[in-house]
Amino acid sequence: MASLLKRLSLRTPTVVSPPQAVTNVQTGANHLLAFPTTTAAPTKAVATLEKALDDFYFLLFDTPYSPKGAATPKTTATPSATATTLNPNPSSKTDRTPHPTTTTATTAAPLPPVSFTLVNLIVQEDIDLFQPLLLILAHLNFEHRKLVAILFNHFYRHHEVFRDHVLTKTILLDFLVSGYSPGQRAICINCHHILYECIKKDKRLVAWLLQSKHLLAFFQQHCVSDDFEVQSKAFTIFAALFKLYTKTSATHVKNNHEAYFDLYNTVLKQGNYVVQVQFLKLLGDLLVERKWRKVMVLYVNRKENLMVIMKMLKHKSVNIQVEAFHVFKIFVANPEKDDRVEHVFSSNIKKLIKLMKKFLNEKVQQDDELFEERKTVLETLQQIKAEKDMQEEAEVVKEEKEDAVGLVPLPIAPR
């Protein structure tokens, strides 16, 4: 590793023109496409492409690429600043929820002219630069894989025309998602950084992913992977699909709610501890979102969903119990329960009350909010039991009256 850093730090960038920089990278990537494995690729061809990437970076930022991340571009611009420049008639307000770590700069320096020149070469002249570059990503060393992600994200973040261009490249998008597969472990982190940037910046990509075959792969493979790093990164993408653009995701889930609920229940029943905690917490967060209200109504009026959550309440893990409780309280609070859901509550009401009386006793002593929520749930369950008892008593009285009316008095013989 030390020798690699030394070699990178001693490499002197070459000043080339924008067309030449794009051509050099494209040619180098296409050359390596001919070699199916990293061991088969000539070392010289790899070094040539890495040098071309260094020159491209230097041309774009006028700063040598630093493996340690010490050098930063001289000029940067926020997405909001460049959106006005590239699109004089911006579209209406999107439904994206701001990312909690996002900050907006009051003033931003304009992008260097070369950035627009390069993106025009890639888009307007339809030079297929990043697709072959990503397909041979495994041939590059760790730092140059990271450099490819830096370059891609720069254009995607600051140029709307590049975002439109990427959406037409289905192979490129398919490959990014495949980065979470077991055979792509070496490039998973790079594909993740690119895909996450794409999702944050454009809800059209979110809509595409929600409707694609890849969503099923996230449910059944990527988010339940045995590799913790892959699993955690895949779940970050999965959660972002639903939370960043709540209106878009809610509409899609509402139109396909049966399939989604079945997939979600399968993961909750079969996933390991980490998966169960993550999926339960995400579910609890989504169901209380204002734009997810119609989905929430559909979810809490489904008997199968309640049965899964009730089982999770008795899990041996306290964390899973807590997250399951936050979903269960929504079922309890629903004033217009479906008949099948109402039957489940009525059939298990005594057990549920007994469970809630001692539920998370140690946890609620340290959390006032959780204590009040448990108290409210318990009171609601007791009210359901009282109503059930009154209904049963009324039915008994009614039956006794009906039996009394049906009795025929026996004739009494005279003495």
Summary of the structure (lengths in Angstrom):
residues: 415
radius of gyration: 29.9
end to end distance: 119.6
largest distance: 131.8
contacts: 1179
relative contact order: 0.06
helix: 72%
strand: 0%
